[in-house]
Each structure stands twice: as C-alpha cells, then as structure tokens.
Amino acid sequence: MPDDNAGHIEDAPLADALSERYLAYALSTIMSRSLPDVRDGLKPVHRRLIFAMHQLRLDPTAGFKKCARVVGDVMGKFHPHGDASIYDALVRLAQDFASRYPLVDGQGNFGNIDGDNPAAMRYTEARLTEVARALLAGIDDDAIDFRATYDGNEEEPVVLPGGFPNLLANGSAGIAVGMATSIPPHNAGEVCSAAIALVKNPAATTAELLAHMPGPDFPTGGVLVEDAGAIAAAYETGRGGFRVRAKWAEEPGKHGTWAIVVTEIPYQVQKAKLIEQMAQLLEDKKLPLLGDVRDESTETVRLVLEPKSKNIAPTMLMESLFRATALEQRFPLNMNVLAADRTPRVMGLREVLRHWLDHRHEVLVRRTRHRLAAIEKRLEILDGFLAVFLNLDEVIRIIRNEDEPKPPLMATFSLTDAQAEAILNMRLRSLRRLEEIEIRKEREALGKERDGITTLLGDEKLRWKRIVGEIEDTRKKFAGGPLGTRRTEIAGAPAVIVVSEEAFVEREPITVILSQQGWVRAMRGVRADANDQKFKEGDGPRLLLPCETTDRLCLFASNGRAYTLRAADLPRGRNDWQPMRLLADLANDDTVVTLFVAREGERYLVVSASGRGFVVKAEDLAAEKRTGKQVLNVREGEAAMLCVPAEGDHVAIVGTNRKLLVFPLEQVPELARGTGVALQRYKDGTVADAKVFRIADGLTWKSGERTRTETNLRDWLGERAQAGRLPPSGFPKTNKFG
C-alpha cells in the first residue's frame, strides 16, 4: 500500500463491501480450489504437485525424493497454502484405494483402507507414475499455455496436456461456494473406447457410449446395483447417483453352519469405522440377524460375518446389513467442472468426452507446429553447414583474420544470422568430409518429416486419425494387468428382498398371559393354566394366548383402537410383568377388550356397548404406530365391548337385559373403519356378548364345566336390530357364551 494511503478510511455501504469480497472469495474457491478442469481432470493443487515433481525430474524410472521436498517446492513456488493440505493431496494421489490410477508412486506409510493416517512427510518418499507421465506428455513442446505464479517469479501450466483421460478415470470431488462436484472413478480402457467411438461417430448418443463404459469402476471394487435406466439418465444429464454394495460370498462351515465373507467394500468406506459401526449396532441390538463380525484382513479385505442362526437365509442377512450399515453406499454423480473457457457448468458424459478430445486435438496441433518450427530451424542450420563445407579453407581464414568474423562470413556465403552463429559454434573435429554425408542424411529425413507434418496440419481427418491412434495406445497401456482390469462388478438393480421382522427372532412356542388389571408377560412353551403365576394382590389371570415368538398380536381396546404388538417384544423374565400401557399408547381410562393373533385372511366382528358394530378384516386391524389405529368409532360416554372371530354364517348377540337375538351375518357390513350398524336394540342395558357361528352346527355355550348346544333356534331367529327374546333355559346368568 502506498504511504499516502496509510490510515485512509473509505466509506462504503456494508452490503456492497460484503458482496464484493464474498464474490472474490467464491470465485477463488470455484476457479482455484474445488472444481477440476474438464481437460486434465485436475484441481490446481494436484496440477501443481505433478508439475513440481516433473521439475524435480521425479520420473517413474528415477529415484524417490522426500515428500517434504516436493511439498516445499509446491508451497514455495506455486501453491500459497498450508503444507498440511498440500501433503494430504499428495497422499491421496498415491493411495491405490483412493485413486483408481495413482499419479504418485509412494514409498513409505501412506495410510491404509482402515483410515489410519500416513506418516509425516519427512519420512515418506514419492515419484511420478506412468499415468502422470502420460498426463505430462508434450508439456515441453509448447502443447499448453503457462501463466505467472502467485509471486510472479515462476511460471506454471494452465492445464496439462492430458494424454490420459484423468477426469473420468480417477474422478474428482469437491465443494465450492454454491456448487459442488462429485465424479466417480471409471475404467480407463473403457473411457478410451468410448472416446474412440465418439471420434468415429460424433453424433453418438449417451446410450451408445455406455455400451463401451457401462458405469463407474471404483478402486476398492464392490458391486454396482443400479438400474440401467437410472445410470443412462445420470450420464445424460451429468447428475444422479450410483448404489454400490460390498462383494460377499457364503462360506460353509461345520455341522451345517455358514458365514458370510466380505472381500470388497464400497468406495471411500473406512474398514475400521465400518466394523465399529456394525459392532455398535450389534450392541444396540439393531442387527438381530447378525451374530458376530470379525476382521481377518491382511493386505486384502476379509470380513467374516456370522449369522445368529444357521436357519437364516444369507440373502436376508445381507439385505438387513445393506440397509443398516455402510456395506451399501450411494455415490453421487455431479459432473460440475471447469470448461476450457474457465466457466463452471454441469456436463453430461458426451460433453465431457468431447471437451477432452478437443483438448487432445489442440495439443496435437500445438505440438505439431512446435515440431515443425524446430525442423525449420534445424534445416536452416543444416543448409548453412552444407554451404560452407565446400569452402572450409575460406571459413577458417575469415575466422583467423577477422576480429568480428560473423558479418564477413554472412556476406561471403549468403548466410543468415542463425546459420553464421551455428558455424562459429562448431567444434573443429566436426570439420570433416564425412560430416557432410551425415548432414545430408539428416536433412533428407527432416525434409520427409516436415512434409508429413505439413500434410497433417492441413488435413483434419488425418489429425483425428492420429488422435485415435494415441488414445488406442493409451488404452492398450493402461487397460490390461492388475491396474487396468475392471474391479467393480456391474450387477444391475437387485431384486427386492423383504426382510420380515419374524426372521429377526428364533421361532418358538410361547404363552401370553394377560391379567385382569392389564398386566402382561410371556412364558416359554404352551400352558394350559396360569395357576403357577404370581399376580399382584387383587389381580388374577384373564387370558392365556398360545402363540409363537414370530407372531403379531392384535390388542383391541375399549377406545375402539387396534394396536399391533410383536410377541417377541413381550417380557419373558421370571415374574417380569409389564402393564399394557407401556406397550401400547392407552389412556388411563382405556381398558383391554381382547388380545389375539390376527391371522391374514380372517375377519372379526367388532361391537360397541350400544350394540352397533361391523365386520373388519385382520389386515385392517394392523397398526404400524404405537398409537394404534382407530377401527370402531365409539360415541361419547360409551366404549368398545367386543372383537370376536367372524367365522360362520349367523350372529348370536345377547344384551345385559338378557335378550338373545340370532340373525344372518350377511346383514352386517364389512368396513375398515366406522361406527357400524345396529346389531341389537336395547330399551335398557348394553351388549353383553356376541358370537359368530354356523347355524347348521347349532349355538354352543358353556355352563360351568359343561358345554351345551342348542340346534333349534327358530324362536330367536330374526332380523338385525331387533330386540330378541329370553335365551334358552340353562343359558349362563353371566350372559356370556363362554
């Protein structure tokens, strides 16, 4: 800042000052940090790392140098940021589990897939890989532009020549201001094949390109489970996502047991954190199908997952793990990149490949012109050599006698300045007759090369043919071997596997005991009575329900709501009773009407105290929430009284006024929810009991220890909503069918 501006304060609106500075920060983040260039697929820090290592001559065939030296050069010359961020970027370029095609060959501890940190930069060493050399090919042949560094003392490349399709092959991820990018890695051989197909057919569609590169190829492998249509749509628009699952196999054990062995995990999932997550879910009992998890990994991944029971299906176990753990991950696709004009935008697959090919075309033209200029310069010098070799004695005389030999040399032999300078710089040993033959051979070879280059520059089809040959060489070089073989399996969308909650528990018979005051517990096995149970004072058994741990129970309450309970969730400890209000959301004045196993396909008759009711399916009684599901709408001051199986053709209903009515079941509507219709009319009283039965079998009730059946029901048969008549002699005084 000039001295005369020291202490100067300028008034400006806060909004303008903030917006101006924020815009400058946003542009800096977008252009110089977070988004990769579509041409070489690199962010500035990565480009500067590779260029600095190129200047240090850290080629694949050279020796290693300390990473601290590389980081120091990058920070001091090109990248004015912290050494930690630069070293982190360097480490990522060297990790074979993070980069599909590492650009840096690291020596030392560069971290691992468990998430362990790399060693300090003073301990590790690095050099470039063949992939990085392909990216740099032509950088010294005027293939790209250079710009001044941040301090103006050096020059750095604006973009690398990009002989390798790095953007798609290695992918990229970054968050800028107001935008982000996320590009998964792909197989370089497949990308090259797609690029060649686009050169041969510039109008190729995304679907035609995907025939060559069907999807991402992650360095850690895994299985891509995404619908082909969704993949095509993502590559068409440049936005979407891919589901990746761990690769697993069933491994048989002794005595019919088995285990799951996971050999590949999704990209960017740290193995140690994955195991920690699964262990925590096991402790929290959120993975009921999984018994244990072990890490038997060496240099390769091997996770052993043991089921809780050998009767569980392996696919169901893995489906539950895919839903709850990082064994399944979704990798987003957002191909937001910087175009050649430095404009950020989202591109589809075809546009990304087109930009890379156009860049390769520009590099080819610039390298060809650079080579042509070098040939022209060399031919000029060779012509000068040939002109003077016929009169070497005169050349020597001029050099010996003249203080400034260049002007007379140029005048005598009609030489250019460059030719005269080259002759004056020749060594004496080159002044031999044999040298003229070598010069003429070199001139002839360069002349042929010049003609070929001139033809190439004048024929665009020939240039694209040359580019196809270069891409084909890249494909052959990087498509085979352990590095180039596809690692991620393309499996398509997986079949829907229903992980039923019944599979989470071992099936065994139990007996549910409900007390008169609404306490409940479960006991193993089938019980005929509850006399051996201890109840609270003043309480006693109300209902014994034999069932299995995998059953779902329906609780019908006096508020007309139905609640669904899992039998396996009921308390089973010795004398471990729980009130129903803790299992279902019941108010203080609500009571349990009945508890039963709701079987699919069955129907039930629900009745309110006023004698109104309807038939409801078991499926309509199922409730997902703890608050239950309103089934029977009860009026203020009354309650739901009955929920009985509707198996038969007639309904028998009796009121507290001791009037019995029998009418056809078809007169009762079937509803999912409602108030229902009048089943029996009462002048004084409410409903006492109801039963659905087959009239051909007669009406049965219990009287003490005896069971009685009445087959002649003509006196009680009528229509729905009638009052009915007194029941047959011997009918219980409790007005219950038993």
C-alpha positions in Angstrom: 0.0 0.0 0.0 1.4 3.4 -0.9 2.5 5.6 2.1 0.0 8.3 1.2 -2.9 5.7 1.6 -1.8 4.7 5.1 -4.6 5.3 7.6 -7.1 6.2 4.8 -10.6 5.2 5.5 -13.2 4.9 2.7 -16.9 4.9 3.4 -18.8 2.2 1.6 -22.2 0.5 2.1 -21.8 -2.7 4.1 -23.8 -4.7 1.6 -21.6 -3.6 -1.3 -18.4 -4.3 0.6 -19.5 -7.7 1.7 -20.9 -8.8 -1.7 -17.7 -7.7 -3.4 -15.4 -9.6 -1.0 -17.7 -12.6 -0.9 -17.8 -12.8 -4.7 -14.0 -12.6 -4.8 -13.8 -15.5 -2.3 -16.4 -17.5 -4.1 -14.6 -17.1 -7.5 -11.3 -18.0 -5.9 -12.8 -21.2 -4.4 -14.5 -22.2 -7.6 -11.7 -21.5 -10.0 -8.6 -22.2 -7.9 -9.5 -24.9 -5.4 -12.6 -27.1 -5.7 -13.6 -27.7 -9.3 -11.4 -29.8 -11.7 -10.6 -28.8 -15.2 -12.5 -30.9 -17.8 -9.4 -31.2 -19.9 -6.9 -32.8 -17.5 -9.3 -33.6 -14.6 -7.1 -31.9 -12.1 -7.6 -29.3 -9.4 -4.8 -26.6 -9.1 -3.1 -28.2 -6.2 -2.9 -31.6 -8.0 -1.6 -29.9 -11.2 1.0 -28.0 -9.2 2.1 -31.2 -7.4 2.6 -33.1 -10.7 4.4 -30.1 -12.3 6.7 -29.6 -9.4 7.6 -33.3 -9.4 8.2 -33.0 -13.1 10.6 -30.1 -12.5 12.4 -32.2 -9.8 12.8 -35.0 -12.5 10.9 -37.5 -10.4 10.1 -39.7 -13.4 8.9 -43.3 -12.9 12.4 -44.5 -13.8 14.1 -42.0 -11.4 14.8 -42.4 -7.7 12.4 -41.3 -5.0 12.6 -37.9 -3.2 11.3 -37.0 0.2 7.7 -35.8 0.2 8.8 -32.8 2.3 11.0 -31.7 -0.6 8.0 -31.9 -3.0 5.6 -30.1 -0.6 8.2 -27.4 0.0 8.7 -26.8 -3.7 4.9 -26.7 -4.4 4.2 -24.3 -1.4 7.2 -22.0 -2.1 6.8 -21.7 -5.9 3.2 -22.4 -6.9 0.6 -23.0 -4.1 0.4 -20.4 -1.3 -1.4 -22.6 1.2 -0.5 -24.7 4.1 1.8 -27.7 3.9 -0.8 -30.0 5.5 -3.3 -29.5 2.7 -0.7 -30.0 0.1 0.6 -33.2 1.7 -2.9 -34.5 2.1 -3.5 -34.0 -1.7 -0.1 -35.7 -2.4 -1.0 -38.7 -0.2 -4.4 -39.2 -1.9 -2.7 -39.3 -5.3 -0.6 -42.1 -4.1 -3.2 -44.3 -2.3 -4.3 -47.2 -4.5 -7.6 -47.5 -2.5 -8.4 -43.8 -3.1 -7.2 -43.2 -6.6 -8.2 -45.7 -9.3 -5.0 -44.8 -11.3 -2.5 -43.3 -8.8 -0.5 -40.4 -10.2 2.2 -40.7 -7.5 4.3 -43.7 -6.6 4.7 -43.6 -2.8 7.3 -45.2 -0.7 6.6 -45.5 3.0 3.5 -45.3 5.1 0.8 -43.6 3.0 -2.1 -44.7 5.2 -4.5 -47.7 4.6 -8.1 -48.5 4.0 -8.8 -48.7 7.7 -8.4 -44.9 7.9 -5.0 -44.8 9.6 -3.1 -41.6 8.9 0.0 -41.6 6.7 3.5 -41.0 8.2 4.8 -37.4 8.3 6.2 -36.0 5.0 9.7 -36.2 6.3 9.5 -40.0 6.4 7.8 -40.7 3.1 9.1 -40.5 -0.4 7.5 -40.2 -3.8 7.9 -40.1 -7.6 5.5 -39.9 -10.5 3.8 -42.9 -12.1 3.4 -43.8 -15.8 -0.1 -42.3 -15.6 1.3 -39.0 -14.5 3.9 -39.1 -17.3 1.1 -39.6 -19.8 -0.6 -36.5 -18.4 2.6 -34.5 -18.9 3.5 -35.8 -22.3 4.2 -32.8 -24.5 4.4 -30.2 -21.8 7.9 -29.1 -23.1 6.6 -29.0 -26.7 4.5 -25.8 -26.3 1.4 -28.0 -26.0 -0.2 -25.8 -23.4 -0.1 -22.3 -22.1 1.8 -21.1 -19.0 1.0 -18.3 -16.6 2.8 -16.5 -13.9 2.7 -17.9 -10.4 1.3 -16.1 -7.4 4.5 -14.1 -6.8 5.4 -13.7 -10.5 8.8 -15.4 -10.1 7.9 -18.6 -11.8 5.6 -20.0 -14.4 3.0 -22.8 -14.1 0.9 -24.6 -16.6 -2.7 -23.5 -17.0 -3.6 -27.1 -17.8 -1.6 -30.3 -18.5 -1.6 -31.9 -22.0 -3.8 -34.7 -20.6 -2.8 -37.7 -22.7 -4.7 -39.8 -20.1 -8.5 -39.4 -19.5 -7.9 -38.4 -15.9 -11.2 -36.7 -15.1 -13.3 -39.8 -15.7 -10.6 -42.4 -14.9 -9.8 -41.0 -11.4 -12.9 -39.0 -10.7 -13.0 -35.9 -8.5 -14.9 -34.5 -5.6 -15.0 -31.0 -4.1 -17.3 -28.4 -2.5 -17.1 -24.8 -3.7 -19.3 -21.9 -2.9 -22.8 -22.5 -4.1 -21.7 -25.6 -6.1 -20.0 -28.9 -5.8 -18.6 -31.7 -7.9 -18.7 -35.4 -7.5 -17.4 -37.7 -10.2 -16.7 -41.4 -9.6 -13.7 -43.2 -11.0 -14.0 -45.2 -14.2 -12.1 -47.8 -16.1 -9.5 -46.0 -18.3 -9.7 -48.7 -21.0 -13.5 -48.3 -21.2 -13.2 -44.5 -21.3 -10.7 -44.7 -24.1 -13.0 -47.0 -26.0 -15.9 -44.6 -25.6 -13.8 -41.7 -26.7 -12.7 -43.5 -29.9 -16.4 -44.3 -30.6 -17.2 -40.6 -30.2 -14.4 -39.7 -32.7 -15.6 -42.2 -35.2 -19.3 -41.1 -34.7 -19.5 -37.5 -33.4 -23.3 -37.9 -33.2 -23.1 -40.9 -30.9 -25.7 -40.9 -28.1 -25.1 -41.5 -24.4 -26.5 -45.0 -24.7 -24.0 -45.8 -27.4 -21.2 -44.5 -25.3 -22.3 -46.5 -22.3 -22.0 -49.7 -24.4 -18.3 -49.1 -24.1 -18.2 -47.8 -20.5 -21.2 -49.2 -18.6 -20.5 -47.5 -15.3 -18.1 -46.5 -12.6 -15.1 -48.6 -11.7 -14.1 -48.0 -8.1 -10.6 -48.8 -6.8 -12.0 -50.8 -4.0 -14.2 -52.9 -6.2 -17.7 -53.7 -5.0 -20.9 -54.4 -6.8 -22.8 -51.6 -8.7 -26.5 -52.2 -8.0 -28.3 -49.6 -10.0 -31.0 -49.7 -12.7 -29.6 -49.4 -16.2 -32.2 -46.6 -17.0 -31.1 -44.6 -13.9 -27.4 -45.0 -15.0 -28.2 -43.8 -18.5 -30.2 -40.8 -17.2 -27.4 -39.8 -14.8 -24.8 -39.8 -17.6 -27.1 -38.0 -19.9 -27.7 -35.1 -17.5 -24.5 -35.2 -15.5 -26.5 -35.6 -12.3 -27.5 -38.7 -10.5 -26.0 -41.4 -8.3 -24.9 -45.0 -8.0 -25.6 -47.6 -5.3 -22.5 -49.7 -4.5 -22.6 -52.7 -2.3 -19.9 -54.8 -0.8 -18.9 -58.0 -2.6 -19.6 -61.1 -0.5 -19.8 -64.9 -0.7 -21.2 -67.6 1.5 -18.6 -69.8 3.1 -19.8 -73.2 4.5 -18.7 -74.3 8.0 -19.0 -77.4 10.1 -22.3 -79.1 11.0 -24.4 -77.1 8.5 -23.2 -73.7 9.7 -22.1 -71.0 7.4 -20.6 -67.5 7.4 -20.5 -64.5 5.0 -17.1 -63.4 3.8 -16.9 -59.8 2.5 -13.9 -59.3 0.2 -14.6 -55.8 -1.2 -16.2 -52.8 0.5 -17.7 -49.7 -1.1 -15.5 -46.8 -2.2 -14.4 -44.3 0.5 -15.7 -46.5 3.3 -13.0 -46.9 6.0 -12.9 -50.6 7.1 -12.2 -49.9 10.7 -15.1 -47.5 11.0 -17.4 -50.0 9.2 -16.6 -52.7 11.7 -17.0 -50.2 14.6 -20.4 -49.3 13.2 -21.5 -52.9 12.9 -20.3 -53.6 16.5 -22.2 -50.7 17.9 -25.4 -51.8 16.1 -24.9 -55.3 17.4 -24.5 -53.9 20.9 -27.7 -51.8 20.5 -29.5 -54.9 19.2 -30.3 -53.3 15.9 -28.8 -56.1 13.8 -30.9 -59.1 15.1 -29.8 -61.4 12.3 -26.1 -60.9 12.8 -24.3 -62.9 15.5 -20.7 -61.7 15.2 -18.3 -59.8 13.0 -14.5 -60.5 12.6 -11.8 -58.7 10.7 -9.4 -61.3 9.2 -8.0 -58.8 6.6 -4.3 -58.8 5.6 -3.3 -56.9 2.5 -6.7 -57.8 1.1 -10.1 -57.2 2.7 -11.7 -60.2 4.5 -14.6 -59.5 6.9 -16.3 -62.6 8.4 -20.0 -62.1 9.3 -21.6 -64.9 11.4 -25.4 -65.2 11.5 -27.2 -65.6 14.7 -28.9 -68.7 13.4 -27.9 -71.1 10.6 -31.6 -71.1 9.6 -31.4 -67.5 8.4 -31.1 -67.0 4.6 -27.8 -65.4 3.7 -29.5 -63.0 1.3 -31.8 -61.8 4.1 -28.9 -61.3 6.4 -27.0 -59.3 3.8 -30.1 -57.3 2.9 -30.5 -56.3 6.6 -26.9 -55.2 6.7 -27.1 -53.3 3.4 -30.0 -51.3 4.9 -28.4 -50.6 8.3 -24.6 -50.3 7.6 -22.1 -48.8 5.2 -21.9 -52.1 3.3 -24.1 -50.3 0.8 -23.3 -46.7 -0.1 -24.7 -44.2 -2.6 -22.0 -42.3 -4.6 -23.4 -39.1 -6.1 -22.7 -38.1 -9.7 -22.5 -34.3 -10.3 -20.2 -33.6 -13.2 -19.7 -29.9 -12.4 -16.4 -29.0 -14.0 -14.5 -26.0 -15.4 -14.8 -25.9 -19.2 -11.9 -24.7 -21.5 -13.1 -21.1 -21.1 -12.9 -21.5 -17.3 -16.7 -21.5 -16.9 -18.1 -23.9 -14.4 -21.0 -26.0 -15.5 -22.6 -29.4 -15.3 -21.8 -31.6 -18.3 -23.1 -35.0 -19.5 -20.8 -37.9 -20.4 -20.8 -37.0 -24.1 -19.9 -33.4 -23.4 -17.1 -34.3 -21.1 -15.5 -36.7 -23.6 -16.0 -34.0 -26.3 -14.0 -31.5 -24.3 -11.2 -33.9 -23.6 -11.0 -34.9 -27.3 -11.0 -31.2 -28.4 -8.2 -30.6 -25.9 -6.2 -33.5 -27.3 -6.7 -32.1 -30.8 -5.4 -28.7 -29.7 -2.4 -30.3 -28.0 -1.7 -32.3 -31.2 -1.8 -29.1 -33.4 0.4 -27.2 -31.0 2.9 -29.9 -30.6 3.0 -30.5 -34.4 3.6 -26.8 -35.0 6.3 -26.7 -32.4 8.0 -29.7 -34.0 7.6 -28.0 -37.4 9.3 -24.9 -36.2 12.1 -26.9 -34.7 12.6 -28.8 -38.0 12.6 -25.5 -40.0 15.2 -24.1 -37.6 17.3 -27.2 -37.9 17.0 -27.3 -41.7 18.2 -23.7 -41.9 21.3 -24.5 -39.9 21.9 -27.7 -42.0 21.7 -25.6 -45.2 24.3 -23.3 -43.7 26.6 -26.2 -42.9 26.3 -27.5 -46.5 27.1 -24.1 -47.9 30.4 -23.7 -46.1 31.6 -27.3 -46.2 32.5 -26.8 -49.9 35.0 -24.0 -48.9 36.2 -24.8 -45.4 39.6 -23.1 -46.0 37.9 -19.7 -46.6 35.8 -20.2 -43.5 39.0 -20.8 -41.4 40.7 -17.8 -43.0 37.9 -15.5 -42.1 37.7 -16.7 -38.6 41.5 -16.3 -38.1 41.9 -12.9 -39.7 38.7 -11.1 -38.7 38.1 -9.6 -35.3 34.3 -9.9 -35.9 34.0 -12.9 -38.2 30.2 -13.1 -38.4 29.5 -10.2 -40.8 32.1 -11.2 -43.4 31.1 -14.9 -43.1 27.4 -13.9 -43.7 28.4 -11.7 -46.7 30.7 -14.2 -48.3 28.4 -17.3 -48.2 25.0 -15.5 -48.0 24.2 -16.9 -44.6 21.6 -15.9 -42.1 22.4 -14.8 -38.6 21.4 -18.2 -37.1 23.5 -20.1 -39.7 26.6 -18.0 -39.1 26.2 -18.4 -35.3 25.9 -22.2 -35.7 29.0 -22.4 -37.9 31.1 -20.3 -35.5 30.0 -22.5 -32.6 31.1 -25.7 -34.4 33.9 -27.8 -33.0 37.0 -28.3 -35.1 36.5 -32.1 -35.1 33.3 -31.6 -37.0 35.1 -30.2 -40.0 35.4 -33.5 -41.8 34.4 -34.6 -45.2 32.3 -37.5 -43.7 30.2 -35.0 -41.7 28.7 -33.7 -45.0 27.2 -37.1 -45.7 25.6 -37.2 -42.2 24.2 -33.7 -42.6 22.7 -34.6 -46.0 21.1 -37.8 -44.4 19.7 -35.8 -41.5 18.4 -33.1 -43.9 16.6 -35.6 -46.0 15.0 -37.3 -43.0 13.9 -33.9 -41.6 12.5 -32.9 -45.0 10.3 -36.0 -45.1 9.2 -35.4 -41.6 8.4 -31.8 -42.5 6.3 -32.9 -45.4 4.4 -35.3 -43.2 3.8 -32.6 -40.6 2.6 -30.2 -43.2 0.2 -32.8 -44.6 -1.1 -33.5 -41.0 -1.7 -29.8 -40.2 -3.7 -29.4 -43.5 -5.9 -32.5 -43.0 -8.3 -32.6 -40.0 -9.3 -36.2 -40.7 -5.7 -37.2 -40.6 -5.3 -35.4 -37.3 -8.3 -37.2 -35.7 -6.9 -40.5 -37.0 -3.6 -39.7 -35.2 -5.6 -38.9 -32.0 -7.4 -42.2 -32.3 -4.0 -43.9 -32.5 -2.8 -42.1 -29.5 -5.9 -43.0 -27.5 -5.6 -46.6 -28.6 -2.0 -46.7 -27.4 -3.2 -45.3 -24.0 -5.9 -47.9 -23.9 -3.5 -50.8 -24.5 -1.1 -49.4 -22.0 -3.5 -49.0 -19.1 -6.4 -51.3 -19.9 -4.6 -54.6 -19.0 -2.9 -56.1 -16.0 -3.8 -55.6 -12.3 -4.2 -51.9 -12.7 -6.4 -51.8 -15.8 -8.7 -54.8 -15.2 -12.3 -53.8 -14.1 -12.8 -54.1 -10.4 -16.4 -53.1 -9.8 -19.0 -55.6 -10.9 -22.0 -54.3 -12.8 -25.0 -56.2 -11.4 -28.0 -54.1 -12.2 -30.8 -53.3 -9.8 -31.1 -56.0 -7.1 -34.3 -58.0 -6.6 -36.4 -56.7 -3.7 -35.9 -58.9 -0.7 -38.4 -58.4 2.1 -36.6 -58.6 5.5 -39.5 -59.7 7.7 -39.3 -58.9 11.4 -40.2 -62.5 12.0 -36.8 -63.5 10.7 -35.1 -61.5 13.4 -36.2 -63.8 16.1 -36.0 -67.6 16.6 -39.4 -69.2 16.2 -40.5 -71.0 19.4 -43.9 -71.5 21.1 -44.9 -69.2 24.0 -48.0 -68.5 26.0 -49.0 -64.9 26.6 -50.7 -64.3 29.9 -52.9 -61.2 30.4 -54.1 -60.3 33.9 -57.4 -58.8 34.9 -55.8 -55.5 35.7 -54.0 -55.3 32.3 -50.5 -56.7 33.1 -48.9 -59.0 30.6 -46.0 -61.4 30.2 -44.9 -64.3 28.1 -43.8 -67.8 29.1 -41.9 -70.3 27.0 -44.0 -73.3 25.9 -47.7 -73.9 25.8 -49.5 -73.5 29.1 -53.0 -74.7 30.0 -53.4 -72.6 33.0 -51.7 -69.8 35.0 -52.1 -71.1 38.5 -48.3 -71.2 39.0 -48.0 -67.5 38.2 -47.7 -64.9 40.9 -50.1 -62.0 40.5 -50.3 -58.7 42.3 -52.7 -58.6 45.2 -56.3 -58.4 44.0 -55.3 -59.4 40.5 -55.6 -62.7 38.6 -55.5 -64.3 35.2 -57.8 -63.1 32.5 -56.5 -64.6 29.2 -54.0 -67.2 28.1 -52.9 -66.9 24.5 -50.8 -69.7 23.0 -48.7 -68.3 20.1 -45.2 -68.2 18.7 -42.4 -65.6 19.0 -42.8 -64.7 15.4 -46.5 -63.8 15.7 -48.0 -60.4 15.7 -50.7 -59.8 18.3 -53.7 -57.6 18.0 -54.8 -55.7 21.1 -58.4 -54.3 20.8 -59.1 -51.6 23.4 -62.2 -50.0 24.8 -61.5 -46.8 22.9 -62.1 -48.7 19.6 -58.5 -48.7 18.6 -56.4 -51.7 17.4 -52.8 -52.0 18.4 -50.2 -54.4 16.9 -47.7 -56.0 19.2 -44.8 -58.3 18.4 -44.9 -61.4 20.6 -41.1 -61.4 20.8 -41.2 -58.0 22.4 -43.3 -59.1 25.4 -41.4 -59.5 28.7 -40.3 -63.1 29.3 -38.3 -62.9 32.5 -39.4 -64.7 35.6 -42.2 -62.6 37.3 -41.4 -59.9 34.8 -44.8 -58.3 34.3 -45.4 -55.1 32.3 -48.5 -53.0 32.1 -50.1 -52.9 28.7 -49.9 -49.1 28.8 -46.1 -49.3 28.3 -46.5 -51.5 25.2 -49.5 -49.7 23.6 -50.4 -46.0 23.9 -53.5 -46.4 26.1 -55.1 -43.7 28.2 -55.8 -44.2 31.9 -59.5 -44.9 31.3 -58.9 -47.3 28.4 -59.0 -51.0 29.0 -58.1 -54.1 27.1 -61.1 -55.7 25.4 -59.2 -58.7 24.0 -55.8 -59.9 22.8 -55.4 -62.3 19.9 -53.2 -63.4 17.0 -54.5 -61.7 13.9 -54.1 -64.1 11.0 -54.2 -62.9 7.4 -57.4 -63.5 5.7 -59.5 -63.8 8.9 -62.4 -61.5 9.8 -63.6 -60.2 13.1 -66.9 -58.7 14.5 -66.4 -55.5 16.5 -69.3 -54.3 18.7 -69.7 -51.2 20.8 -71.6 -51.1 24.1 -74.7 -49.7 22.4 -74.9 -52.8 20.2 -73.5 -51.2 17.0 -70.9 -53.0 15.0 -69.5 -54.3 11.7 -67.1 -56.9 10.3 -63.5 -56.0 9.8 -60.6 -57.8 8.1 -57.5 -58.8 10.0 -55.4 -56.7 7.6 -57.4 -53.6 8.6 -56.6 -54.2 12.3 -52.8 -54.0 11.7 -51.3 -50.8 13.0 -47.7 -49.6 12.3 -47.6 -47.0 15.1 -47.6 -47.4 18.8 -50.6 -45.1 19.0 -52.6 -47.8 17.2 -55.4 -47.4 14.6 -58.9 -46.2 15.1 -61.2 -49.0 13.9 -64.6 -48.7 15.8 -65.8 -45.1 16.3 -67.4 -45.0 19.7 -69.7 -42.3 20.8 -69.0 -40.1 23.8 -69.8 -42.0 27.1 -69.7 -45.5 25.6 -66.9 -47.9 24.8 -66.0 -50.8 22.5 -67.0 -54.1 24.1 -66.3 -57.0 21.8 -63.9 -58.2 19.0 -64.7 -61.8 18.1 -63.8 -64.0 15.2 -66.4 -63.8 12.3 -66.3 -67.5 11.3 -69.7 -68.7 10.4 -73.0 -67.6 8.8 -75.0 -66.3 11.7 -74.5 -63.8 14.6 -75.8 -64.5 18.1 -75.9 -61.5 20.3 -77.1 -61.1 23.9 -77.6 -58.0 26.0 -77.3 -57.2 29.7 -81.2 -57.2 29.6 -80.8 -61.0 28.9 -82.4 -60.9 25.5 -80.9 -63.1 22.8 -81.0 -62.4 19.0 -79.8 -64.6 16.1 -79.6 -63.1 12.6 -77.6 -63.8 9.4 -74.0 -62.5 9.3 -74.6 -61.2 5.7 -76.7 -58.4 7.3 -73.6 -57.0 8.9 -71.5 -54.8 6.6 -67.7 -55.2 6.2 -65.8 -52.0 6.9 -62.3 -50.9 7.5 -63.4 -48.2 10.0 -66.7 -46.7 11.1 -69.5 -46.6 13.7 -71.2 -49.7 12.3 -74.9 -50.6 12.2 -77.3 -51.5 15.0 -77.0 -55.2 15.7 -79.5 -55.4 18.6 -81.9 -52.9 20.1 -81.9 -52.3 23.8 -84.5 -50.4 25.8 -82.4 -50.6 29.0 -78.9 -52.1 29.0 -76.0 -52.7 26.7 -74.4 -55.6 24.8 -73.2 -58.4 27.0 -71.7 -60.9 24.4 -71.8 -61.8 20.8 -70.7 -64.8 18.8 -70.5 -65.8 15.1 -71.4 -69.5 14.4 -72.7 -71.8 11.7 -76.4 -72.4 12.3 -76.1 -75.9 11.0 -73.9 -76.7 13.9 -76.1 -75.0 16.4 -75.4 -72.4 19.1 -72.9 -73.5 21.7 -72.2 -72.0 25.2 -70.5 -73.1 28.4 -72.4 -73.5 31.6 -70.0 -74.2 34.4 -67.8 -77.2 33.3 -70.3 -78.4 30.8 -70.9 -77.3 27.2 -74.4 -77.1 25.8 -75.6 -76.8 22.2 -79.0 -75.6 21.0 -79.9 -76.5 17.5 -83.5 -75.4 17.4 -83.0 -71.6 17.2 -86.3 -70.8 15.4 -87.6 -68.8 18.4 -84.5 -66.5 18.4 -84.0 -66.1 14.6 -84.8 -62.6 13.4 -83.5 -59.6 11.6 -80.6 -57.4 12.6 -81.5 -54.6 15.1 -84.4 -56.4 16.7 -84.7 -56.8 20.5 -84.6 -60.5 20.7 -86.1 -62.9 23.3 -85.0 -64.5 26.5 -82.4 -67.2 26.0 -83.0 -70.9 26.3 -83.1 -72.4 29.7 -79.7 -73.2 31.1 -78.1 -70.2 29.5 -75.4 -68.7 31.8 -76.6 -66.0 34.2 -73.4 -64.1 33.2 -74.9 -63.6 29.7 -71.6 -64.9 28.3 -71.2 -67.6 25.7 -68.0 -68.7 27.4 
